[in-house]
């Protein structure tokens, strides 16, 4: 990793409206819920928050509505020391919102209305070029338009940054070569890896095959997250085990992993060391309710290794 230490996250910022249920309702069924909460979310903001809490110097590039949710999002990011000078506000639509239900096993069901996130444009990214000049890593996801992400990846490489793409939510159509050609590290989960490779990625062996096949397709490096099985890392397809925990809520586990991994990489960790750190961080997040409020801080993860 280069000597620069800044992490730039380009992506979405939502407000999560969360309610717990014993089981997910059937179509047309009304059931009782519990544990209502409102939480800051969105994959981009989640990953920025995780990276910042775990020791990274982070800037966020995104777009929110000119509404209470948007203002609260910017305030929450500022409170964590995240640079929000390149966050845009629009009067044309509302801030992004996600409605999340969580069942008795900690599994979640999520409906997202992207709102202002979907108005982030390539022109917006080009206008923020200044922030990319000092970036060590640029971290991307798929809750904002692909044209904006492609522009961000190009700017990142123009200024020598390492580009990390978490292809989530799973893309409904193939991602353009103009984006993938600038990606240094791809971090899909099992479902997303299956979409890229065309076969189920449900074991260590199939994950290793997927990483090899993706490399043949031009993806330089891949980490496949495997839920309770941990992660499979890099060209050598090394297994990093998950850390034992009691799962309460899986929301933002993948986002924690991505943010944690980038924070470790800028501190000089190898890819496998960074993945181990990220697995530890994700194990803490899933043991708590919520997205950003569940994310650990660096001292918690360092204590786990003692």
Rosetta silent file (secondary structure, phi, psi, omega in degrees, C-alpha in Angstrom):
SEQUENCE: XXXXXXXXXXXXXXXXXXXXXXXXXXXXXXXXXXXXXXXXXXXXXXXXXXXXXXXXXXXXXXXXXXXXXXXXXXXXXXXXXXXXXXXXXXXXXXXXXXXXXXXXXXXXXXXXXXXXXXXXXXXXXXXXXXXXXXXXXXXXXXXXXXXXXXXXXXXXXXXXXXXXXXXXXXXXXXXXXXXXXXXXXXXXXXXXXXXXXXXXXXXXXXXXXXXXXXXXXXXXXXXXXXXXXXXXXXXXXXXXXXXXXXXXXXXXXXXXXXXXXXXXXXXXXXXXXXXXXXXXXXXXXXXXXXXXXXXXXXXXXXXXXX
SCORE:     score description
SCORE:     0.000 S_00000001
   1 L     0.000  139.329 -178.374    0.000    0.000    0.000 S_00000001
   2 L   -67.004  169.748 -173.314    1.274    3.477   -0.879 S_00000001
   3 L   -72.405  -23.865  175.456    2.306    5.993    1.790 S_00000001
   4 L   -59.442  151.352 -174.152   -0.875    8.050    1.566 S_00000001
   5 L  -122.136   -3.470 -175.306   -3.310    7.130    4.324 S_00000001
   6 E   -77.903  141.722  174.072   -6.665    8.621    3.351 S_00000001
   7 E  -110.939  123.376  176.115   -9.679    6.437    2.558 S_00000001
   8 E  -106.080  123.721  175.773  -12.279    7.945    0.223 S_00000001
   9 E  -106.953  123.691  175.204  -15.701    6.300    0.275 S_00000001
  10 E  -110.400  120.000 -177.294  -18.005    7.055   -2.638 S_00000001
  11 L   173.242 -157.226 -170.012  -21.503    5.781   -2.051 S_00000001
  12 L   -93.551  153.528  171.710  -24.897    5.871   -0.441 S_00000001
  13 L  -135.500  121.519 -178.785  -26.195    7.334    2.803 S_00000001
  14 E  -125.304  167.078  163.455  -29.599    6.237    4.091 S_00000001
  15 E  -106.039  126.155 -179.848  -31.719    6.384    7.182 S_00000001
  16 E   -93.786  128.544  174.504  -32.646    2.886    8.348 S_00000001
  17 E  -108.612  111.475 -165.762  -36.073    2.322    9.862 S_00000001
  18 E  -117.331  139.176  172.982  -35.760   -0.970   11.744 S_00000001
  19 E  -143.827  139.196  178.994  -38.243   -3.285   13.465 S_00000001
  20 E   -89.408  148.596  176.740  -37.765   -6.764   14.893 S_00000001
  21 L  -139.597  155.869  174.267  -40.102   -9.700   14.229 S_00000001
  22 L   -70.180  -37.504  177.068  -40.178  -13.328   15.347 S_00000001
  23 L  -150.051  159.709  178.096  -40.547  -14.356   11.706 S_00000001
  24 L   -72.677  140.028 -179.256  -41.040  -12.563    8.396 S_00000001
  25 L   -70.239  151.753  171.470  -44.717  -12.047    7.479 S_00000001
  26 L   -78.052  160.766  176.880  -46.360  -13.894    4.618 S_00000001
  27 L   -53.882  128.996  178.458  -47.870  -11.804    1.769 S_00000001
  28 L    83.577   -1.815 -176.337  -50.956  -10.003    3.078 S_00000001
  29 L   -97.264  141.014  172.154  -50.213  -10.898    6.700 S_00000001
  30 L  -109.366  128.920  177.902  -49.859   -8.431    9.571 S_00000001
  31 L  -129.502  163.126  179.562  -47.749   -9.503   12.538 S_00000001
  32 L   -78.936  141.765  175.731  -46.548   -7.837   15.729 S_00000001
  33 L  -116.449 -179.961 -179.222  -43.092   -6.303   15.807 S_00000001
  34 E  -159.531  164.749  172.036  -40.771   -5.065   18.540 S_00000001
  35 E    66.573   36.687 -179.705  -37.592   -3.097   19.158 S_00000001
  36 E   -59.224  137.269  171.551  -38.273   -0.211   16.738 S_00000001
  37 E  -152.669  156.172  173.445  -35.305    2.058   16.066 S_00000001
  38 E  -112.735  130.073 -171.949  -34.112    4.615   13.544 S_00000001
  39 E  -138.227  148.539  172.196  -30.469    4.331   12.576 S_00000001
  40 E   -71.668  137.132 -178.324  -28.070    5.933   10.137 S_00000001
  41 E  -151.052 -150.133 -171.249  -27.278    3.519    7.290 S_00000001
  42 L    91.413  133.860 -173.729  -26.567    3.115    3.587 S_00000001
  43 H   -59.037  -40.710  179.976  -23.681    0.973    2.392 S_00000001
  44 H   -64.566  -51.021 -179.541  -21.403    3.902    1.643 S_00000001
  45 H   -64.588  -37.603  176.942  -21.968    5.692    4.940 S_00000001
  46 H   -59.637  -47.138 -177.417  -21.758    2.383    6.824 S_00000001
  47 H   -67.333  -37.704  175.850  -18.393    1.556    5.286 S_00000001
  48 H   -62.895  -43.433 -179.930  -17.110    5.075    5.918 S_00000001
  49 H   -63.238  -44.497  179.739  -18.222    4.842    9.549 S_00000001
  50 H   -61.113  -46.194 -179.343  -16.571    1.447   10.032 S_00000001
  51 H   -62.026  -40.672 -179.069  -13.300    2.637    8.509 S_00000001
  52 H   -68.780  -44.215 -179.397  -13.269    5.787   10.640 S_00000001
  53 H   -65.087  -25.279 -176.090  -14.090    4.006   13.911 S_00000001
  54 L  -101.964   24.045  168.123  -11.347    1.494   13.198 S_00000001
  55 L   103.660   -0.003 -178.778   -8.592    4.036   12.755 S_00000001
  56 L   -83.909  151.567  170.238   -8.938    5.294    9.181 S_00000001
  57 E   -93.992  111.412 -163.397   -8.754    8.887    7.973 S_00000001
  58 E  -123.499  138.501  168.109  -11.940    8.997    5.900 S_00000001
  59 E  -121.054  146.355 -177.407  -13.700   11.345    3.468 S_00000001
  60 E  -118.883  133.987  175.791  -17.171   10.643    2.104 S_00000001
  61 E  -119.854  118.427 -178.425  -18.513   11.593   -1.325 S_00000001
  62 E  -169.047 -168.004 -177.360  -22.269   11.229   -1.770 S_00000001
  63 E  -144.284  135.646  176.837  -25.607   13.017   -1.987 S_00000001
  64 E  -127.243  166.681  175.441  -28.501   13.523    0.436 S_00000001
  65 E   -80.869  161.671  176.256  -31.807   15.386    0.309 S_00000001
  66 L   -84.047   70.540 -175.787  -32.364   18.792    1.854 S_00000001
  67 L  -147.288  176.768 -176.864  -34.348   17.274    4.716 S_00000001
  68 H   -60.648  -40.743 -179.974  -33.963   16.215    8.329 S_00000001
  69 H   -61.288  -41.647  179.591  -32.649   12.771    7.395 S_00000001
  70 H   -65.064  -44.786  179.649  -29.959   14.312    5.202 S_00000001
  71 H   -64.329  -40.193  179.068  -28.882   16.816    7.832 S_00000001
  72 H   -66.544  -34.982  177.561  -28.786   14.127   10.518 S_00000001
  73 H   -62.963  -48.902 -179.682  -26.678   11.897    8.254 S_00000001
  74 H   -62.496  -40.763  179.176  -24.067   14.601    7.688 S_00000001
  75 H   -62.511  -42.304 -179.552  -24.016   15.410   11.410 S_00000001
  76 H   -64.097  -40.850  178.020  -23.505   11.739   12.330 S_00000001
  77 H   -66.694  -42.951  177.501  -20.583   11.404    9.914 S_00000001
  78 H   -59.018  -39.483 -178.405  -19.031   14.635   11.164 S_00000001
  79 H   -62.189  -24.380  178.767  -19.299   13.369   14.736 S_00000001
  80 L   -94.672    7.680  177.933  -17.051   10.434   13.779 S_00000001
  81 L    81.079   15.924 -179.872  -14.438   12.736   12.241 S_00000001
  82 L   -83.884  134.446  179.246  -15.363   11.917    8.636 S_00000001
  83 E   -73.744  113.290 -178.270  -14.697   14.667    6.077 S_00000001
  84 L  -109.613   18.084 -178.579  -18.095   15.574    4.584 S_00000001
  85 L   -62.723  -21.359 -175.888  -17.025   18.605    2.543 S_00000001
  86 L  -106.294   16.064  170.713  -17.754   16.656   -0.648 S_00000001
  87 E   -85.238  132.974 -178.255  -21.254   15.523    0.311 S_00000001
  88 E  -103.440  152.063  177.093  -23.889   17.204   -1.838 S_00000001
  89 E  -121.352  136.240  179.566  -27.442   18.206   -0.921 S_00000001
  90 E  -122.618  146.552  173.991  -30.324   18.312   -3.385 S_00000001
  91 L   -93.359   -2.388 -171.683  -33.794   19.868   -3.250 S_00000001
  92 L   -81.818  -21.071 -179.231  -35.041   17.590   -6.035 S_00000001
  93 L  -157.810  177.233 -177.031  -35.753   14.505   -3.949 S_00000001
  94 L   -85.417  164.871  172.066  -35.583   13.034   -0.446 S_00000001
  95 L   -67.396  156.779  179.603  -32.654   11.417    1.321 S_00000001
  96 E   -64.268  144.369 -179.398  -32.288    7.661    0.953 S_00000001
  97 E  -135.209  140.709  173.659  -34.379    5.467    3.250 S_00000001
  98 E  -126.259  134.321  175.221  -34.239    1.742    4.058 S_00000001
  99 E  -105.563  119.512 -171.580  -36.978   -0.228    5.826 S_00000001
 100 E  -121.960  130.219  169.262  -35.448   -3.225    7.620 S_00000001
 101 E  -113.764  141.818 -177.047  -37.095   -6.158    9.403 S_00000001
 102 E  -126.284  125.024 -176.456  -34.993   -8.532   11.506 S_00000001
 103 L   -87.885 -179.941 -174.973  -36.227  -11.992   12.477 S_00000001
 104 L   -66.612  -10.699  177.659  -35.592  -14.041   15.602 S_00000001
 105 L  -101.209    3.452 -179.972  -32.471  -15.608   14.050 S_00000001
 106 L    86.515    1.546  176.950  -30.826  -12.259   13.262 S_00000001
 107 L   -79.976  151.480 -176.771  -31.530  -12.467    9.527 S_00000001
 108 E  -123.911  156.865  172.646  -32.767   -9.307    7.827 S_00000001
 109 E  -127.270  128.882 -169.237  -35.063   -8.252    4.990 S_00000001
 110 E  -129.872  133.632  171.804  -34.416   -4.803    3.515 S_00000001
 111 E  -118.972  126.020 -175.624  -36.337   -2.471    1.169 S_00000001
 112 E  -117.538  132.906  166.445  -34.414    0.603   -0.027 S_00000001
 113 E  -111.098  105.449 -170.375  -35.644    3.814   -1.656 S_00000001
 114 L   -65.656  -27.149  177.773  -32.390    5.383   -2.816 S_00000001
 115 H    51.632 -125.669 -175.402  -33.703    8.928   -3.227 S_00000001
 116 H   -61.934  -27.131  178.560  -30.827   11.410   -3.513 S_00000001
 117 H   -54.966  -36.154 -175.404  -28.273    8.597   -3.720 S_00000001
 118 H   -78.971   -2.071  176.029  -29.528    7.817   -7.214 S_00000001
 119 H  -100.555   -1.065  176.430  -28.818   11.384   -8.361 S_00000001
 120 L   -65.334  125.912 -171.312  -25.089   11.188   -7.684 S_00000001
 121 L  -117.859  165.949  174.236  -23.532   11.765  -11.107 S_00000001
 122 H   -60.057  -36.981  178.366  -20.207   11.444  -12.864 S_00000001
 123 H   -63.803  -37.760  176.190  -20.110   15.247  -13.009 S_00000001
 124 H   -60.835  -41.589 -178.930  -20.492   15.379   -9.216 S_00000001
 125 H   -67.353  -45.646  179.146  -17.518   13.054   -8.862 S_00000001
 126 H   -59.392  -36.226 -179.989  -15.341   15.004  -11.291 S_00000001
 127 H   -67.804  -19.460 -179.911  -16.130   18.181   -9.345 S_00000001
 128 L   -99.844   19.950 -174.294  -14.734   16.486   -6.227 S_00000001
 129 H   -54.440  -33.752 -177.081  -11.403   15.534   -7.858 S_00000001
 130 H   -52.242  -40.560 -175.341   -9.421   17.432   -5.242 S_00000001
 131 H   -69.831  -23.996 -178.793  -10.245   14.891   -2.524 S_00000001
 132 H   -75.304  -18.412 -174.621   -8.951   12.003   -4.653 S_00000001
 133 L   -64.102  -29.608 -177.554   -5.448   13.476   -4.868 S_00000001
 134 L  -107.069   17.261 -175.647   -4.536   12.346   -1.353 S_00000001
 135 E   -84.130  133.717  167.901   -6.378    9.021   -1.394 S_00000001
 136 E   -87.085  -41.024 -179.233   -4.634    5.744   -0.614 S_00000001
 137 E  -132.322  138.775  168.935   -7.858    3.740   -1.099 S_00000001
 138 E  -116.900  121.131 -173.774  -11.123    4.542   -2.841 S_00000001
 139 E  -109.032  127.545 -174.947  -13.944    2.273   -1.649 S_00000001
 140 E  -126.065  154.275  170.711  -17.078    1.793   -3.772 S_00000001
 141 L  -136.628 -167.999 -173.050  -20.395   -0.103   -3.570 S_00000001
 142 L  -120.034   32.909  174.761  -23.471   -0.345   -5.845 S_00000001
 143 L  -100.912   11.510  173.448  -26.146    1.802   -4.160 S_00000001
 144 L  -131.068  163.824 -174.835  -25.306    4.794   -6.370 S_00000001
 145 L   -59.029  141.855 -176.687  -25.307    5.054  -10.191 S_00000001
 146 H   -62.385  -34.072  178.675  -22.616    3.059  -11.981 S_00000001
 147 H   -59.240  -39.580  178.886  -21.589    6.087  -14.076 S_00000001
 148 H   -68.164  -39.590  179.539  -20.609    7.922  -10.891 S_00000001
 149 H   -66.655  -39.266  177.676  -18.691    4.903   -9.613 S_00000001
 150 H   -62.583  -42.766  177.293  -16.855    4.545  -12.909 S_00000001
 151 H   -61.840  -39.794  179.681  -15.842    8.193  -12.748 S_00000001
 152 H   -65.818  -42.002  179.453  -14.613    7.667   -9.181 S_00000001
 153 H   -64.092  -39.886  178.012  -12.570    4.601  -10.153 S_00000001
 154 H   -64.747  -43.789  178.663  -10.966    6.499  -13.029 S_00000001
 155 H   -63.290  -39.760  179.889  -10.114    9.442  -10.785 S_00000001
 156 H   -59.063  -48.090 -179.503   -8.695    7.097   -8.187 S_00000001
 157 H   -69.416  -32.034  176.084   -6.316    5.509  -10.673 S_00000001
 158 H   -58.358  -34.050 -176.934   -5.427    8.896  -12.125 S_00000001
 159 L  -106.272   14.662  171.183   -4.115    9.844   -8.692 S_00000001
 160 L    79.446   19.403  179.662   -2.565    6.472   -7.844 S_00000001
 161 L   -86.580  160.271  178.228   -5.150    5.171   -5.359 S_00000001
 162 E   -92.571  124.953 -173.169   -6.084    1.523   -4.764 S_00000001
 163 E  -101.160  124.017  178.146   -9.697    0.843   -5.825 S_00000001
 164 E  -115.273  127.001  178.573  -11.865   -1.509   -3.765 S_00000001
 165 E  -118.852  121.928  170.212  -15.329   -2.490   -5.030 S_00000001
 166 L   -99.833  103.755 -171.682  -17.930   -4.207   -2.881 S_00000001
 167 L   -79.459   63.989 -178.000  -20.484   -5.275   -5.552 S_00000001
 168 L  -134.000  141.586   -2.823  -23.502   -4.938   -3.277 S_00000001
 169 L   -60.449  157.866 -177.981  -26.402   -4.935   -3.595 S_00000001
 170 L   -52.589  127.454 -176.745  -25.935   -7.747   -6.113 S_00000001
 171 L   -67.150  140.060  179.097  -25.987   -6.185   -9.606 S_00000001
 172 L   -81.269  -17.755  177.674  -28.987   -6.988  -11.802 S_00000001
 173 L  -139.866  160.173 -177.862  -26.886   -6.708  -14.972 S_00000001
 174 L   -57.406  140.777  177.486  -23.174   -7.151  -15.720 S_00000001
 175 L   -75.273  145.553 -176.165  -20.961   -4.321  -14.525 S_00000001
 176 L   -69.661  147.898  177.397  -19.225   -2.359  -17.309 S_00000001
 177 H   -60.642  -30.618  179.352  -15.616   -3.056  -18.177 S_00000001
 178 H   -59.921  -28.841  174.801  -14.978    0.678  -17.784 S_00000001
 179 H   -86.634  -52.762 -173.557  -15.533    0.172  -14.043 S_00000001
 180 H   -61.857  -30.606 -178.807  -14.091   -3.308  -13.526 S_00000001
 181 L   -66.565  -17.558  179.838  -10.868   -2.497  -15.388 S_00000001
 182 L  -101.965    2.210 -177.087  -10.032    0.029  -12.647 S_00000001
 183 L   -87.791  125.785  177.098  -10.830   -2.277   -9.709 S_00000001
 184 L   -89.996  -32.886 -178.566   -7.836   -3.553   -7.736 S_00000001
 185 E  -140.917  125.154  176.324   -9.801   -5.570   -5.172 S_00000001
 186 E  -104.098  133.602  178.888  -13.302   -7.033   -5.479 S_00000001
 187 L  -125.130   80.909  174.936  -15.153   -8.030   -2.274 S_00000001
 188 L   -90.342  158.109  165.516  -18.329   -9.996   -3.123 S_00000001
 189 E   -88.341 -173.099 -175.249  -20.291  -12.223   -0.789 S_00000001
 190 H   -61.906  -43.445 -179.554  -21.303  -15.723   -1.886 S_00000001
 191 H   -63.858  -44.014 -179.282  -24.425  -14.584   -3.746 S_00000001
 192 H   -67.412  -38.421  177.205  -22.597  -11.817   -5.566 S_00000001
 193 H   -62.928  -37.889  178.032  -19.720  -14.137   -6.466 S_00000001
 194 H   -61.912  -38.962  178.604  -22.232  -16.580   -7.962 S_00000001
 195 H   -64.633  -36.260  178.577  -23.575  -13.821  -10.220 S_00000001
 196 H   -72.256  -35.170 -169.734  -20.068  -13.088  -11.481 S_00000001
 197 H  -103.958  -21.851  177.507  -19.109  -16.744  -11.988 S_00000001
 198 L    86.402   11.125  176.608  -22.375  -18.495  -12.905 S_00000001
 199 L  -146.693  160.020 -177.476  -22.205  -21.260  -10.267 S_00000001
 200 L   -65.005  132.915  176.075  -22.919  -21.606   -6.563 S_00000001
 201 L  -109.767   87.591 -169.849  -20.119  -20.411   -4.296 S_00000001
 202 L  -127.244   13.378  179.269  -20.997  -22.426   -1.200 S_00000001
 203 L  -154.154  170.042  177.284  -17.723  -23.937    0.012 S_00000001
 204 H   -62.288  -38.372 -179.031  -14.050  -23.147    0.395 S_00000001
 205 H   -66.233  -45.402 -179.746  -13.314  -25.092   -2.798 S_00000001
 206 H   -70.346  -30.464  175.331  -15.890  -23.271   -4.925 S_00000001
 207 H   -65.625  -42.332  177.731  -14.748  -19.946   -3.472 S_00000001
 208 H   -62.316  -41.398  177.693  -11.166  -20.744   -4.488 S_00000001
 209 H   -63.490  -42.135 -179.830  -12.368  -21.653   -7.974 S_00000001
 210 H   -61.338  -42.744  179.050  -14.370  -18.418   -8.186 S_00000001
 211 H   -62.397  -41.869  178.040  -11.324  -16.336   -7.253 S_00000001
 212 H   -64.014  -44.369 -179.385   -9.268  -18.108   -9.936 S_00000001
 213 H   -65.282  -39.042  178.851  -11.996  -17.650  -12.545 S_00000001
 214 H   -65.892  -35.548  177.269  -12.413  -13.969  -11.678 S_00000001
 215 H   -64.230  -39.308  177.613   -8.675  -13.454  -12.071 S_00000001
 216 H   -64.577  -26.945  177.678   -8.879  -14.968  -15.548 S_00000001
 217 L   -84.348   -0.049  175.394  -11.621  -12.428  -16.293 S_00000001
 218 L   106.583   -0.866  176.870   -9.273   -9.594  -15.328 S_00000001
 219 L   -78.269  121.470 -171.065  -10.112   -9.035  -11.646 S_00000001
 220 L   -67.112  -50.393 -178.885   -6.749   -8.479   -9.983 S_00000001
 221 E  -139.812  147.605  179.121   -7.579   -9.563   -6.428 S_00000001
 222 E  -139.110  140.725  164.921  -10.724  -10.932   -4.775 S_00000001
 223 E  -120.911  124.550  176.429  -11.910  -11.596   -1.241 S_00000001
 224 E  -103.667  119.760  176.483  -15.131  -13.608   -0.985 S_00000001
 225 E   -83.541  137.674 -170.352  -16.979  -13.202    2.314 S_00000001
 226 L  -122.470   28.303  178.629  -18.623  -16.438    3.425 S_00000001
 227 H    60.419 -126.985 -177.940  -20.792  -15.434    6.390 S_00000001
 228 H   -66.791  -11.148  177.447  -20.223  -17.804    9.296 S_00000001
 229 H   -89.170   -4.693  179.752  -17.430  -19.521    7.369 S_00000001
 230 L    94.816 -128.590 -177.113  -15.286  -16.368    7.337 S_00000001
 231 E  -149.453  155.553  174.687  -13.616  -15.284    4.098 S_00000001
 232 E  -117.123  128.679 -160.960  -11.470  -16.638    1.268 S_00000001
 233 E  -123.048  126.824  162.627   -8.671  -14.264    0.384 S_00000001
 234 L    70.395 -175.241 -174.528   -6.571  -13.380   -2.613 S_00000001
 235 L   -58.659  -35.769 -179.235   -4.792  -15.246   -5.376 S_00000001
 236 L   -81.801   -3.400  179.769   -3.776  -18.067   -3.032 S_00000001
 237 L    51.421   51.931  179.525   -7.411  -18.437   -1.832 S_00000001
 238 E   -79.193  138.266 -179.620   -6.361  -18.478    1.822 S_00000001
 239 E   -87.264  131.284  171.577   -9.111  -19.153    4.345 S_00000001
 240 E  -115.677  119.187 -174.521   -9.668  -16.671    7.171 S_00000001
 241 L   -73.030  149.200  171.819  -12.005  -18.084    9.810 S_00000001
 242 L   -72.078  156.673  177.627  -14.957  -16.192   11.227 S_00000001
 243 L   -94.060  135.288 -178.156  -14.810  -15.275   14.912 S_00000001
 244 L   -60.306  137.334  179.137  -17.329  -17.027   17.206 S_00000001
 245 L  -161.471  165.381  172.175  -20.173  -14.764   18.273 S_00000001
 246 L   -94.984  116.533 -175.388  -23.873  -14.722   19.086 S_00000001
 247 L   -79.962  121.942  177.241  -25.663  -13.358   16.032 S_00000001
 248 L  -108.235  -40.174 -174.773  -28.296  -10.747   16.880 S_00000001
 249 L  -158.527  118.441 -177.454  -28.530   -8.719   13.656 S_00000001
 250 L   -84.926   -1.942  178.073  -26.583   -9.264   10.414 S_00000001
 251 L   -54.827  130.680  174.117  -27.295   -5.751    9.097 S_00000001
 252 L    72.021   12.191  175.516  -24.041   -4.026    8.028 S_00000001
 253 H   -61.988  -48.168  179.059  -21.815   -7.058    8.659 S_00000001
 254 H   -64.280  -36.709  178.815  -20.456   -6.848    5.110 S_00000001
 255 H   -66.867  -40.660  175.724  -20.096   -3.077    5.353 S_00000001
 256 H   -60.223  -44.173  179.706  -18.132   -3.421    8.576 S_00000001
 257 H   -56.830  -48.885 -176.306  -15.887   -5.983    6.880 S_00000001
 258 H   -64.952  -46.390  179.493  -15.148   -3.650    3.952 S_00000001
 259 H   -64.279  -42.063  179.483  -14.485   -0.572    6.061 S_00000001
 260 H   -63.985  -43.531 -179.535  -12.362   -2.515    8.534 S_00000001
 261 H   -58.637  -45.991 -179.825  -10.349   -4.138    5.771 S_00000001
 262 H   -65.158  -37.814  179.156   -9.502   -0.773    4.205 S_00000001
 263 H   -65.212  -34.809  177.912   -8.512    0.718    7.554 S_00000001
 264 H   -72.346  -39.546  179.919   -6.128   -2.194    8.110 S_00000001
 265 H   -61.530  -41.650 -178.732   -4.659   -1.965    4.610 S_00000001
 266 H   -69.878  -18.171  175.793   -3.732    1.704    4.985 S_00000001
 267 L   -86.813    0.049  174.732   -1.918    0.818    8.207 S_00000001
 268 L   101.154    7.484  178.188    0.251   -1.584    6.220 S_00000001
 269 L   -68.846  151.142  169.789   -1.420   -4.947    6.864 S_00000001
 270 L   -69.999  169.112 -179.451   -1.239   -7.680    4.245 S_00000001
 271 H   -61.461  -42.461  179.919   -4.474   -8.678    2.524 S_00000001
 272 H   -67.920  -42.203  177.342   -4.850  -11.757    4.736 S_00000001
 273 H   -61.253  -41.377  179.580   -4.044   -9.811    7.924 S_00000001
 274 H   -66.061  -37.406  178.634   -6.563   -7.149    6.928 S_00000001
 275 H   -66.949  -37.829  176.588   -9.223   -9.810    6.246 S_00000001
 276 H   -63.177  -45.440  176.160   -8.647  -11.331    9.694 S_00000001
 277 H   -58.658  -42.870 -179.357   -9.046   -7.887   11.279 S_00000001
 278 H   -66.143  -37.515  176.511  -12.216   -7.356    9.231 S_00000001
 279 H   -63.536  -40.682  176.643  -13.672  -10.706   10.345 S_00000001
 280 H   -60.642  -45.794 -178.733  -13.099   -9.703   13.970 S_00000001
 281 H   -63.352  -43.816 -179.615  -14.840   -6.369   13.410 S_00000001
 282 H   -63.826  -33.720  179.621  -17.799   -7.956   11.637 S_00000001
 283 H   -64.388  -30.642  176.450  -18.234  -10.460   14.469 S_00000001
 284 H   -73.331  -44.298 -178.686  -18.794   -7.556   16.857 S_00000001
 285 H   -58.193  -44.757 -176.497  -21.283   -5.816   14.566 S_00000001
 286 L   -72.287  -11.838  178.296  -23.510   -8.889   14.182 S_00000001
 287 L   -85.502    1.031 -176.509  -23.652   -9.319   17.961 S_00000001
 288 L  -131.700  158.971  175.533  -25.531   -6.003   18.269 S_00000001
 289 L   -80.146  144.973  172.255  -28.687   -4.418   16.863 S_00000001
 290 L   101.090  179.033 -179.744  -28.448   -1.796   14.146 S_00000001
 291 L  -102.659  -90.807 -176.564  -26.036   -0.729   11.440 S_00000001
 292 H   -63.571  -36.469 -178.027  -23.681    2.134   12.297 S_00000001
 293 H   -68.005  -18.406 -179.763  -24.532    2.101   15.997 S_00000001
 294 H   -88.774   -9.879 -172.408  -23.454   -1.559   16.155 S_00000001
 295 L   -74.888  138.356 -177.065  -20.013   -0.986   14.636 S_00000001
 296 L   -78.387  168.320  172.210  -17.011   -1.435   16.928 S_00000001
 297 L  -107.050  163.778 -171.094  -14.153    0.933   17.636 S_00000001
 298 H   -56.105  -41.449 -176.504  -10.491    0.133   17.208 S_00000001
 299 H   -63.583  -31.023  176.756   -9.802   -0.478   20.888 S_00000001
 300 H   -65.503  -42.296 -177.768  -12.483   -3.192   20.998 S_00000001
 301 H   -72.029  -39.311  177.179  -10.914   -5.103   18.120 S_00000001
 302 H   -62.778  -35.093  178.378   -7.399   -4.721   19.500 S_00000001
 303 H   -66.670  -29.836 -179.552   -8.607   -6.135   22.810 S_00000001
 304 H   -66.131  -24.161 -175.670   -9.935   -9.239   21.014 S_00000001
 305 L   -91.120   -0.907 -178.383   -6.407  -10.167   19.908 S_00000001
 306 L   -77.161    0.000    0.000   -4.942  -10.113   23.396 S_00000001
